[in-house]
């Protein structure tokens, strides 16, 4: 990763040919090619984890990256912006297209995970002490609030 990016978390595409690295310090997500034989990652161009037009006021620290079981979508938790960013996977995993940023249902979402069926996404919000559940639209990848504990 480029200096100062602050790689925090990575997740592999189900094909095993690509990995997604979220950078905590510059709020970016990078698609990396993965060479299984050499065990090396080749980073692509970083893209923002925040939606276009998001002001630069306040700090944002992406925490987790998650790939849907079918490999069609990638999700990132944004601490500070308090959102879950959704991306559509394109070109067999080699590219991502931003879809949406859904409020996390609390403050400072750290860990995100999917239930075994891939139909619910859970976000653990550190500062509010809550876990929010979201329905995952399996066709579009978009999230809608389901519950908060």
DSSP file (Angstrom, degrees, kcal/mol; ACC not computed):
  #  RESIDUE AA STRUCTURE BP1 BP2  ACC     N-H-->O    O-->H-N    N-H-->O    O-->H-N    TCO  KAPPA ALPHA  PHI   PSI    X-CA   Y-CA   Z-CA
    1    1 A X              0   0    0      0, 0.0     3,-0.1     0, 0.0     2,-0.1   0.000 360.0 360.0 360.0 159.3    0.0    0.0    0.0
    2    2 A X    >   -     0   0    0      1,-0.1     3,-2.0     2,-0.1     4,-0.3  -0.384 360.0 -82.9 -70.2 151.0    1.1    3.6   -0.4
    3    3 A X  T 3  S+     0   0    0      1,-0.3    -1,-0.1     2,-0.1     0, 0.0  -0.243 115.6  18.8 -55.7 136.7    2.9    5.2    2.5
    4    4 A X  T 3  S+     0   0    0     -3,-0.1    -1,-0.3     3,-0.0    -2,-0.1   0.392  90.0 111.6  85.5  -2.8    0.4    6.6    5.1
    5    5 A X    <   -     0   0    0     -3,-2.0    20,-1.7    20,-0.1    21,-1.3   0.886  67.2-146.0 -71.1 -38.5   -2.5    4.5    3.9
    6    6 A X        -     0   0    0     -4,-0.3    18,-3.1    18,-0.2    19,-0.2   0.985   6.7-141.5  74.0  61.0   -2.6    2.3    7.0
    7    7 A X  E     +A   23   0A   0     16,-0.3    16,-0.2     1,-0.2    -1,-0.1  -0.306  31.5 165.3 -55.4 132.4   -3.7   -1.1    5.8
    8    8 A X  E     +     0   0A   0     14,-2.9     2,-0.3     1,-0.4    15,-0.2   0.750  52.7   4.4-118.2 -43.4   -6.1   -2.5    8.5
    9    9 A X  E     -A   22   0A   0     13,-1.2    13,-2.6    55,-0.1    -1,-0.4  -0.988  53.8-165.2-149.6 150.0   -8.0   -5.5    7.2
   10   10 A X  E     -A   21   0A   0     -2,-0.3     2,-0.3    11,-0.2    11,-0.2  -0.981   1.6-171.1-139.4 155.1   -8.3   -7.7    4.1
   11   11 A X  E     -A   20   0A   0      9,-1.7     9,-2.9    -2,-0.3     2,-0.3  -0.995  20.4-128.1-143.0 143.0  -10.7  -10.2    2.7
   12   12 A X  E     -A   19   0A   0     -2,-0.3     7,-0.2     7,-0.2     2,-0.2  -0.654  20.2-118.6 -92.3 146.6  -10.4  -12.6   -0.3
   13   13 A X    >   -     0   0    0      5,-2.8     3,-2.1    -2,-0.3     5,-0.2  -0.535  35.1-111.0 -70.8 147.6  -12.8  -13.0   -3.1
   14   14 A X  T 3  S+     0   0    0     54,-0.3    -1,-0.1     1,-0.3    79,-0.0   0.771 117.2  63.7 -56.4 -25.5  -14.2  -16.5   -3.3
   15   15 A X  T 3  S-     0   0    0     77,-0.1    -1,-0.3     1,-0.1    78,-0.0   0.742 101.4-135.1 -69.5 -20.9  -12.3  -17.2   -6.5
   16   16 A X  S <  S+     0   0    0     -3,-2.1    -2,-0.1     2,-0.3    -1,-0.1   0.488  81.5 100.5  79.2   2.7   -9.1  -16.7   -4.6
   17   17 A X  S    S+     0   0    0     75,-0.2    17,-2.6     1,-0.1     2,-0.3   0.596  80.9  38.4 -95.3 -12.4   -7.6  -14.5   -7.4
   18   18 A X  E     - B   0  33A   0     15,-0.2    -5,-2.8    -5,-0.2     2,-0.3  -0.981  58.7-164.8-139.9 149.8   -8.3  -11.1   -5.7
   19   19 A X  E     -AB  12  32A   0     13,-2.3    13,-3.2    -2,-0.3     2,-0.5  -0.952  15.2-140.1-129.4 152.8   -8.2   -9.6   -2.2
   20   20 A X  E     -AB  11  31A   0     -9,-2.9    -9,-1.7    -2,-0.3     2,-0.5  -0.966  15.8-165.5-117.1 121.6   -9.7   -6.4   -0.9
   21   21 A X  E     -AB  10  30A   0      9,-2.5     9,-2.6    -2,-0.5     2,-0.5  -0.927   6.1-153.9-111.8 126.1   -7.6   -4.3    1.5
   22   22 A X  E     -AB   9  29A   0    -13,-2.6   -14,-2.9    -2,-0.5   -13,-1.2  -0.852  10.0-146.2 -99.6 133.2   -9.2   -1.5    3.5
   23   23 A X  E  >> -AB   7  28A   0      5,-3.2     5,-1.0    -2,-0.5     4,-0.6  -0.883   6.2-162.6-104.8 121.7   -6.9    1.3    4.6
   24   24 A X  T  45S+     0   0    0    -18,-3.1    38,-0.3    -2,-0.6   -18,-0.2   0.813  82.9  47.6 -73.5 -33.9   -7.7    2.9    8.0
   25   25 A X  T  45S+     0   0    0    -20,-1.7   -19,-0.2   -19,-0.2    -1,-0.2   0.768 121.8  29.2 -88.6 -25.3   -5.7    6.2    7.7
   26   26 A X  T  45S-     0   0    0    -21,-1.3    -1,-0.2     2,-0.1    -2,-0.2   0.279 100.9-121.3-117.1  12.2   -6.7    7.4    4.2
   27   27 A X  T  <5 +     0   0    0     -4,-0.6    22,-2.1   -22,-0.3    23,-0.5   0.912  64.1 137.1  51.9  52.3  -10.2    5.9    4.0
   28   28 A X  E   < -BC  23  48A   0     -5,-1.0    -5,-3.2    20,-0.2     2,-0.4  -0.879  45.7-148.7-126.9 161.5   -9.5    3.8    0.9
   29   29 A X  E     -BC  22  47A   0     18,-2.7    18,-2.1    -2,-0.3     2,-0.4  -0.992  16.5-162.7-126.4 134.2  -10.2    0.4   -0.4
   30   30 A X  E     -B   21   0A   0     -9,-2.6    -9,-2.5    -2,-0.4     2,-0.5  -0.972  13.4-143.3-125.5 129.5   -7.8   -1.4   -2.8
   31   31 A X  E     -B   20   0A   0     -2,-0.4    13,-1.9    14,-0.4     2,-0.4  -0.789  25.4-165.6 -84.8 128.7   -8.4   -4.4   -5.1
   32   32 A X  E     -BD  19  43A   0    -13,-3.2   -13,-2.3    -2,-0.5     2,-0.2  -0.949  18.4-130.7-117.7 136.4   -5.3   -6.5   -5.1
   33   33 A X  E     -BD  18  42A   0      9,-2.5     9,-2.6    -2,-0.4     2,-0.5  -0.614  26.4-144.4 -74.6 145.6   -4.4   -9.3   -7.6
   34   34 A X  E     - D   0  41A   0    -17,-2.6     2,-0.8    -2,-0.2     7,-0.2  -0.965  10.7-160.2-121.6 122.7   -3.3  -12.4   -5.7
   35   35 A X  E  >> - D   0  40A   0      5,-2.7     4,-2.2    -2,-0.5     5,-1.2  -0.875   6.3-167.0 -97.9 105.7   -0.6  -14.8   -7.0
   36   36 A X  T  45S+     0   0    0     -2,-0.8    -1,-0.2     1,-0.2     5,-0.0   0.879  83.6  52.4 -62.9 -39.9   -1.2  -18.0   -5.2
   37   37 A X  T  45S+     0   0    0      1,-0.2    -1,-0.2    -3,-0.1    -2,-0.0   0.932 120.9  31.2 -64.0 -45.5    2.1  -19.6   -6.2
   38   38 A X  T  45S-     0   0    0      2,-0.1    -1,-0.2     0, 0.0    -2,-0.2   0.685 100.3-132.6 -86.3 -18.3    4.2  -16.6   -5.0
   39   39 A X  T  <5 +     0   0    0     -4,-2.2     2,-0.3     1,-0.2    -3,-0.2   0.838  59.1 137.8  69.4  33.2    1.9  -15.7   -2.2
   40   40 A X  E   < -D   35   0A   0     -5,-1.2    -5,-2.7     2,-0.0     2,-0.4  -0.848  47.0-144.5-117.2 150.2    2.0  -12.0   -3.2
   41   41 A X  E     -D   34   0A   0     -2,-0.3     2,-0.6    -7,-0.2    -7,-0.2  -0.904   6.6-157.9-107.1 137.3   -0.6   -9.3   -3.6
   42   42 A X  E     -D   33   0A   0     -9,-2.6    -9,-2.5    -2,-0.4     2,-0.1  -0.940  20.8-139.0-115.7 108.2   -0.4   -6.7   -6.3
   43   43 A X  E     -D   32   0A   0     -2,-0.6   -11,-0.2   -11,-0.2     2,-0.1  -0.355  14.4-159.7 -71.9 144.1   -2.3   -3.5   -5.3
   44   44 A X        -     0   0    0    -13,-1.9     2,-0.4     1,-0.2    -1,-0.1  -0.054  47.4 -45.9 -95.7-155.9   -4.5   -1.6   -7.8
   45   45 A X        -     0   0    0     -2,-0.1   -14,-0.4     1,-0.1    -1,-0.2  -0.635  60.7-120.8 -81.2 128.5   -5.7    1.9   -7.6
   46   46 A X        -     0   0    0     -2,-0.4     2,-0.3   -16,-0.1   -16,-0.2  -0.381  28.5-166.2 -65.6 145.2   -7.2    3.0   -4.2
   47   47 A X  E     -C   29   0A   0    -18,-2.1   -18,-2.7    -2,-0.1    -1,-0.0  -0.974  27.3 -95.7-131.0 150.9  -10.7    4.2   -4.1
   48   48 A X  E     -C   28   0A   0     -2,-0.3   -20,-0.2   -20,-0.2   -21,-0.1  -0.256  14.5-152.1 -66.1 147.6  -12.6    6.1   -1.4
   49   49 A X  S    S+     0   0    0    -22,-2.1     2,-0.3     2,-0.1    -1,-0.1   0.530  79.6  76.1 -90.4  -8.9  -14.7    4.2    1.2
   50   50 A X  S    S-     0   0    0    -23,-0.5     3,-0.1     1,-0.1    -2,-0.1  -0.743  92.9-100.0-102.1 151.1  -16.9    7.3    1.6
   51   51 A X    >   -     0   0    0     -2,-0.3     3,-1.6     1,-0.1    -1,-0.1  -0.280  49.1 -87.2 -66.1 153.4  -19.5    8.5   -0.9
   52   52 A X  T 3  S+     0   0    0      1,-0.2    -1,-0.1    -4,-0.1     3,-0.1  -0.289 114.8  29.7 -57.2 143.8  -18.7   11.3   -3.3
   53   53 A X  T 3  S+     0   0    0      1,-0.3     2,-0.4    -3,-0.1    -1,-0.2   0.422  79.7 146.4  85.5  -2.2  -19.3   14.8   -1.9
   54   54 A X    <   -     0   0    0     -3,-1.6    -1,-0.3     1,-0.1    -4,-0.1  -0.555  51.9-118.4 -69.0 125.9  -18.7   13.7    1.7
   55   55 A X        -     0   0    0     -2,-0.4    -1,-0.1     1,-0.1     0, 0.0  -0.145   8.3-125.7 -63.1 159.4  -17.1   16.6    3.4
   56   56 A X  S    S+     0   0    0     -3,-0.1     2,-0.2     3,-0.0    -1,-0.1   0.307  72.7 118.0 -90.2   9.5  -13.6   16.4    4.9
   57   57 A X        +     0   0    0      2,-0.0    -2,-0.0     0, 0.0     0, 0.0  -0.569  69.5  12.6 -76.2 140.6  -14.8   17.5    8.3
   58   58 A X  S    S-     0   0    0     -2,-0.2     2,-0.3     2,-0.0    23,-0.1   0.081  92.4 -81.8  78.0 163.7  -14.2   15.0   11.0
   59   59 A X        -     0   0    0     21,-0.1     2,-0.4     2,-0.0    -2,-0.0  -0.735  33.6-160.8-104.3 151.8  -12.1   11.8   10.8
   60   60 A X        -     0   0    0     -2,-0.3     2,-0.4    20,-0.2    20,-0.2  -0.999   6.3-175.3-133.3 136.5  -13.0    8.5    9.3
   61   61 A X  E     -E   79   0B   0     18,-3.4    18,-1.4    -2,-0.4   -37,-0.2  -0.841  17.7-146.0-133.3  95.3  -11.3    5.2   10.0
   62   62 A X  E     +E   78   0B   0    -39,-0.4    16,-0.2    -2,-0.4   -35,-0.1  -0.338  20.5 178.9 -57.8 142.2  -12.5    2.2    8.0
   63   63 A X  E     +     0   0B   0     14,-2.2     2,-0.3     1,-0.3    -1,-0.1   0.796  50.2  22.5-115.1 -50.9  -12.3   -0.9   10.1
   64   64 A X  E     -     0   0B   0     13,-0.3    13,-1.8    46,-0.2     2,-0.4  -0.882  49.9-158.1-128.4 154.6  -13.5   -4.1    8.4
   65   65 A X  E     -E   76   0B   0     -2,-0.3     2,-0.4    11,-0.2    11,-0.2  -0.991  15.4-175.8-129.6 140.7  -14.0   -5.4    4.9
   66   66 A X  E     -E   75   0B   0      9,-2.4     9,-2.9    -2,-0.4     2,-0.4  -0.998  14.1-150.8-141.3 135.8  -16.3   -8.3    4.0
   67   67 A X  E     -E   74   0B   0     -2,-0.4     7,-0.2     7,-0.2    47,-0.1  -0.915  28.0-115.9-109.2 133.8  -17.1  -10.1    0.8
   68   68 A X    >   -     0   0    0      5,-2.8     3,-2.1    -2,-0.4   -54,-0.3  -0.315  30.2-111.4 -63.7 151.7  -20.5  -11.7    0.2
   69   69 A X  T 3  S+     0   0    0      1,-0.3    -1,-0.1     2,-0.1    49,-0.1   0.810 119.5  50.6 -56.6 -31.5  -20.5  -15.5    0.0
   70   70 A X  T 3  S-     0   0    0     48,-0.1    -1,-0.3   -57,-0.0    -2,-0.1   0.498 110.2-124.2 -85.8  -2.3  -21.4  -15.3   -3.8
   71   71 A X  S <  S+     0   0    0     -3,-2.1    -2,-0.1     2,-0.2   -56,-0.1   0.597  80.6 113.5  75.4  11.5  -18.6  -12.8   -4.4
   72   72 A X  S    S+     0   0    0      1,-0.1    17,-2.8    16,-0.1     2,-0.3   0.670  72.8  35.9 -89.9 -17.4  -20.9  -10.2   -5.9
   73   73 A X  E     - F   0  88B   0     15,-0.2    -5,-2.8    -5,-0.1     2,-0.4  -0.971  57.4-157.7-140.6 151.0  -20.6   -7.5   -3.2
   74   74 A X  E     -EF  67  87B   0     13,-2.2    13,-2.5    -2,-0.3     2,-0.4  -0.983  12.8-161.9-126.6 139.9  -18.0   -6.0   -0.8
   75   75 A X  E     -EF  66  86B   0     -9,-2.9    -9,-2.4    -2,-0.4     2,-0.4  -0.945   3.9-169.2-124.8 144.1  -18.9   -4.1    2.4
   76   76 A X  E     -EF  65  85B   0      9,-2.1     9,-2.8    -2,-0.4     2,-0.5  -0.998  17.9-135.9-133.1 134.1  -16.7   -1.8    4.5
   77   77 A X  E     - F   0  84B   0    -13,-1.8   -14,-2.2    -2,-0.4     2,-0.6  -0.789  17.0-155.6 -89.7 132.0  -17.4   -0.4    7.9
   78   78 A X  E  >> -EF  62  83B   0      5,-3.1     5,-1.3    -2,-0.5     4,-1.2  -0.909   1.7-158.4-111.4 104.7  -16.6    3.4    8.3
   79   79 A X  E  45S+E   61   0B   0    -18,-1.4   -18,-3.4    -2,-0.6     2,-0.2  -0.719  83.2  22.8 -81.7 126.7  -15.9    4.5   11.8
   80   80 A X  T  45S+     0   0    0     -2,-0.5    -1,-0.2   -20,-0.2   -20,-0.2  -0.476 123.1  53.7 112.0 -57.6  -16.5    8.3   12.1
   81   81 A X  T  45S-     0   0    0     -2,-0.2    -2,-0.2     2,-0.1    23,-0.1   0.692 100.5-143.1 -75.0 -19.9  -18.8    8.5    9.1
   82   82 A X  T  <5 +     0   0    0     -4,-1.2    22,-2.2     1,-0.2    23,-0.3   0.950  54.2 118.7  54.8  57.5  -20.8    5.8   10.9
   83   83 A X  E   < -FG  78 103B   0     -5,-1.3    -5,-3.1    20,-0.3     2,-0.5  -0.941  64.1-128.4-144.3 164.2  -21.8    3.9    7.7
   84   84 A X  E     -FG  77 102B   0     18,-2.6    18,-2.5    -2,-0.3     2,-0.3  -0.978  29.0-149.9-114.9 115.1  -21.5    0.6    5.9
   85   85 A X  E     -FG  76 101B   0     -9,-2.8    -9,-2.1    -2,-0.5     2,-0.4  -0.672   8.1-155.6 -86.7 138.6  -20.3    1.2    2.4
   86   86 A X  E     -FG  75 100B   0     14,-2.9    13,-3.1    -2,-0.3    14,-1.2  -0.933  10.0-174.1-116.5 139.3  -21.4   -1.3   -0.3
   87   87 A X  E     -FG  74  98B   0    -13,-2.5   -13,-2.2    -2,-0.4     2,-0.4  -0.981  21.7-130.3-130.8 141.8  -19.6   -2.0   -3.5
   88   88 A X  E     -FG  73  97B   0      9,-3.1     9,-2.4    -2,-0.4     2,-0.4  -0.776  25.7-128.8 -88.5 136.2  -20.5   -4.2   -6.5
   89   89 A X  E     + G   0  96B   0    -17,-2.8     2,-0.3    -2,-0.4     7,-0.2  -0.722  33.7 179.6 -85.9 131.1  -17.8   -6.6   -7.7
   90   90 A X  E > > + G   0  95B   0      5,-3.2     5,-1.9    -2,-0.4     3,-1.5  -0.838  51.0  28.2-128.2 165.7  -17.0   -6.4  -11.4
   91   91 A X  G > 5S-     0   0    0     -2,-0.3     3,-1.5     1,-0.3    -1,-0.2   0.879 130.7 -55.5  51.7  46.5  -14.7   -8.1  -13.8
   92   92 A X  G 3 5S-     0   0    0      1,-0.3    -1,-0.3    -3,-0.2   -75,-0.2   0.688 111.0 -44.3  66.3  18.5  -14.5  -11.4  -11.9
   93   93 A X  G < 5S+     0   0    0     -3,-1.5    -1,-0.3     2,-0.2    -2,-0.2   0.265 116.0 107.6 110.1  -9.7  -13.4   -9.6   -8.7
   94   94 A X  T < 5S+     0   0    0     -3,-1.5     2,-0.3    -4,-0.3    -3,-0.2   0.589  80.7  34.4 -79.4 -10.6  -10.8   -7.3  -10.3
   95   95 A X  E   < -G   90   0B   0     -5,-1.9    -5,-3.2   -51,-0.0     2,-0.4  -0.981  63.4-151.9-144.7 154.3  -12.9   -4.1   -9.9
   96   96 A X  E     -G   89   0B   0     -2,-0.3     2,-0.5    -7,-0.2    -7,-0.2  -0.971   3.3-159.8-127.4 143.5  -15.3   -2.5   -7.5
   97   97 A X  E     -G   88   0B   0     -9,-2.4    -9,-3.1    -2,-0.4    -2,-0.0  -0.989  28.0-117.9-121.9 123.5  -18.1    0.0   -8.2
   98   98 A X  E     +G   87   0B   0     -2,-0.5   -11,-0.3   -11,-0.2     3,-0.1  -0.336  36.0 170.6 -60.8 138.0  -19.5    2.0   -5.3
   99   99 A X  E     -     0   0B   0    -13,-3.1     2,-0.3     1,-0.4   -12,-0.2   0.761  51.7 -35.1-111.4 -53.4  -23.2    1.4   -4.6
  100  100 A X  E     -G   86   0B   0    -14,-1.2   -14,-2.9     2,-0.0    -1,-0.4  -0.975  35.8-130.3-164.8 167.3  -24.2    3.0   -1.3
  101  101 A X  E     -G   85   0B   0     -2,-0.3     2,-0.4   -16,-0.2   -16,-0.2  -0.931  28.5-165.4-133.7 111.1  -23.3    4.1    2.2
  102  102 A X  E     -G   84   0B   0    -18,-2.5   -18,-2.6    -2,-0.4    42,-0.1  -0.806  30.8-103.2 -99.7 132.1  -25.9    3.0    4.7
  103  103 A X  E     -G   83   0B   0     -2,-0.4   -20,-0.3   -20,-0.2   -21,-0.1  -0.278  30.7-130.2 -52.1 138.2  -26.0    4.5    8.3
  104  104 A X        -     0   0    0    -22,-2.2    28,-0.2     2,-0.3   -21,-0.2   0.505  31.7-116.2 -76.3  -5.1  -24.5    1.9   10.6
  105  105 A X  S    S+     0   0    0    -23,-0.3     2,-0.3     1,-0.3    20,-0.1   0.678  88.6  21.7  79.0  15.8  -27.3    2.0   13.2
  106  106 A X  S    S-     0   0    0    -24,-0.2     2,-0.5    18,-0.1    -2,-0.3  -0.936  98.2 -58.2-179.7-161.0  -25.0    3.3   15.9
  107  107 A X  S    S-     0   0    0     -2,-0.3    20,-1.2     1,-0.2    21,-1.2  -0.933 100.6  -1.1-116.6 128.0  -21.7    5.0   16.5
  108  108 A X  S    S-     0   0    0     -2,-0.5    18,-2.2   -30,-0.2     2,-0.3   0.978  71.8-147.9  69.3  63.0  -18.2    3.8   15.3
  109  109 A X  E     +H  125   0C   0    -31,-0.5    16,-0.3    16,-0.3   -46,-0.2  -0.440  27.9 165.1 -64.3 124.4  -19.0    0.5   13.5
  110  110 A X  E     +     0   0C   0     14,-3.0     2,-0.4     1,-0.3   -33,-0.2   0.837  54.5  31.3-105.6 -71.0  -16.0   -1.7   13.9
  111  111 A X  E     -H  124   0C   0     13,-0.6    13,-2.9   -48,-0.1     2,-0.4  -0.738  61.1-175.0 -98.0 140.6  -16.7   -5.4   13.0
  112  112 A X  E     +H  123   0C   0     -2,-0.4     2,-0.3    11,-0.2    11,-0.2  -0.974   8.5 166.4-128.9 148.0  -19.2   -6.5   10.3
  113  113 A X  E     -H  122   0C   0      9,-2.0     9,-3.2    -2,-0.4     2,-0.3  -0.984  27.2-127.0-153.8 160.0  -20.2  -10.0    9.4
  114  114 A X  E     -H  121   0C   0     -2,-0.3     7,-0.2     7,-0.2     2,-0.0  -0.827  28.4-114.1-106.9 149.4  -22.9  -11.8    7.4
  115  115 A X    >   -     0   0    0      5,-2.4     3,-1.7    -2,-0.3     5,-0.1  -0.339  44.6 -94.4 -70.4 166.3  -25.1  -14.6    8.7
  116  116 A X  T 3  S+     0   0    0      1,-0.3    -1,-0.1     2,-0.1    -2,-0.0   0.776 126.4  52.2 -57.3 -27.7  -24.5  -18.0    7.1
  117  117 A X  T 3  S-     0   0    0      3,-0.0    -1,-0.3     1,-0.0    -3,-0.0   0.668 104.8-128.8 -82.2 -15.0  -27.2  -17.4    4.5
  118  118 A X  S <  S+     0   0    0     -3,-1.7    -2,-0.1     2,-0.2   -48,-0.1   0.603  82.1 107.2  78.3  11.3  -25.8  -14.1    3.4
  119  119 A X  S    S+     0   0    0      1,-0.1    17,-2.6    16,-0.1     2,-0.4   0.591  72.4  49.9 -98.7 -11.9  -29.2  -12.4    3.9
  120  120 A X  E     - I   0 135C   0     15,-0.2    -5,-2.4    -5,-0.1     2,-0.4  -0.991  63.4-162.0-128.0 135.9  -28.4  -10.4    7.1
  121  121 A X  E     -HI 114 134C   0     13,-2.6    13,-2.6    -2,-0.4     2,-0.4  -0.948  10.2-156.4-112.7 136.8  -25.4   -8.2    7.8
  122  122 A X  E     -HI 113 133C   0     -9,-3.2    -9,-2.0    -2,-0.4     2,-0.5  -0.935   4.1-164.3-115.5 136.4  -24.5   -7.3   11.4
  123  123 A X  E     -HI 112 132C   0      9,-2.6     9,-2.6    -2,-0.4     2,-0.7  -0.982  10.6-149.1-122.2 121.4  -22.5   -4.3   12.4
  124  124 A X  E     -HI 111 131C   0    -13,-2.9   -14,-3.0    -2,-0.5     2,-0.8  -0.815  13.7-155.4 -90.1 114.1  -21.0   -4.0   15.9
  125  125 A X  E  >> -HI 109 130C   0      5,-3.2     5,-1.3    -2,-0.7     4,-1.1  -0.814   4.4-163.5 -97.3 107.9  -21.0   -0.3   16.8
  126  126 A X  T  45S+     0   0    0    -18,-2.2     3,-0.4    -2,-0.8   -18,-0.2   0.916  80.7  40.7 -60.5 -54.4  -18.2    0.3   19.4
  127  127 A X  T  45S+     0   0    0    -20,-1.2    -1,-0.2     1,-0.2   -19,-0.2   0.787 119.8  43.0 -74.9 -27.2  -19.1    3.7   20.9
  128  128 A X  T  45S-     0   0    0    -21,-1.2    -1,-0.2     2,-0.1    -2,-0.2   0.561 101.3-131.0 -92.8  -8.0  -22.9    3.2   21.1
  129  129 A X  T  <5 +     0   0    0     -4,-1.1     2,-0.3    -3,-0.4    -3,-0.2   0.840  63.7 126.3  65.4  32.6  -22.5   -0.4   22.4
  130  130 A X  E   < -I  125   0C   0     -5,-1.3    -5,-3.2   -23,-0.2     2,-0.5  -0.835  53.7-147.4-122.5 158.7  -25.0   -1.7   19.9
  131  131 A X  E     -I  124   0C   0     -2,-0.3    18,-2.7    -7,-0.2     2,-0.4  -0.996  20.8-160.6-121.2 123.7  -25.2   -4.3   17.2
  132  132 A X  E     -IJ 123 148C   0     -9,-2.6    -9,-2.6    -2,-0.5     2,-0.4  -0.838   3.2-150.2-106.3 142.3  -27.3   -3.4   14.2
  133  133 A X  E     -IJ 122 147C   0     14,-3.6    13,-3.2    -2,-0.4    14,-1.6  -0.896  12.1-169.8-111.9 142.2  -28.8   -5.9   11.7
  134  134 A X  E     -IJ 121 145C   0    -13,-2.6   -13,-2.6    -2,-0.4     2,-0.3  -0.985  22.6-125.5-131.1 139.5  -29.5   -5.2    8.1
  135  135 A X  E     -IJ 120 144C   0      9,-3.1     9,-1.7    -2,-0.4     2,-0.6  -0.670  26.5-141.4 -77.6 137.9  -31.3   -7.1    5.4
  136  136 A X  E     - J   0 143C   0    -17,-2.6     2,-0.9    -2,-0.3     7,-0.2  -0.908   5.7-138.5-104.1 121.3  -29.1   -7.7    2.3
  137  137 A X     >  -     0   0    0      5,-2.7     4,-3.5    -2,-0.6     5,-0.2  -0.706  13.9-156.5 -75.9 109.2  -30.8   -7.4   -1.0
  138  138 A X  T  4 S+     0   0    0     -2,-0.9    -1,-0.2     1,-0.2   -66,-0.1   0.694  88.5  49.8 -65.5 -19.1  -29.2  -10.3   -2.8
  139  139 A X  T  4 S+     0   0    0      3,-0.1    -1,-0.2     1,-0.1    -2,-0.1   0.855 127.6  18.1 -85.4 -38.4  -29.9   -8.8   -6.2
  140  140 A X  T  4 S-     0   0    0     -3,-0.2    -2,-0.2     2,-0.1     3,-0.1   0.626  90.7-129.2-109.8 -17.6  -28.5   -5.3   -5.6
  141  141 A X     <  +     0   0    0     -4,-3.5    -3,-0.1     1,-0.3   -54,-0.1   0.374  59.4 142.3  82.0  -4.7  -26.3   -5.7   -2.6
  142  142 A X        -     0   0    0     -5,-0.2    -5,-2.7    -6,-0.1     2,-0.3  -0.340  43.8-133.3 -72.9 152.5  -28.0   -2.8   -0.9
  143  143 A X  E     -J  136   0C   0     -7,-0.2     2,-0.3   -59,-0.1    -7,-0.2  -0.803  18.5-174.2-107.1 145.4  -28.7   -2.8    2.9
  144  144 A X  E     -J  135   0C   0     -9,-1.7    -9,-3.1    -2,-0.3   -42,-0.0  -0.997  37.6 -97.1-135.9 140.5  -31.9   -1.9    4.8
  145  145 A X  E     +J  134   0C   0     -2,-0.3   -11,-0.3   -11,-0.2     3,-0.1  -0.230  42.3 167.0 -57.2 137.7  -32.2   -1.7    8.6
  146  146 A X  E     -     0   0C   0    -13,-3.2     2,-0.3     1,-0.4   -12,-0.2   0.690  59.3 -29.9-116.9 -43.8  -33.7   -4.9   10.2
  147  147 A X  E     -J  133   0C   0    -14,-1.6   -14,-3.6     0, 0.0    -1,-0.4  -0.981  44.4-142.5-168.1 164.6  -33.1   -4.5   13.9
  148  148 A X  E      J  132   0C   0     -2,-0.3   -16,-0.2   -16,-0.3   -43,-0.0  -0.991 360.0 360.0-141.4 135.5  -30.8   -3.0   16.6
  149  149 A X              0   0    0    -18,-2.7   -17,-0.1    -2,-0.3    -1,-0.1   0.338 360.0 360.0-114.3 360.0  -29.8   -4.5   19.9
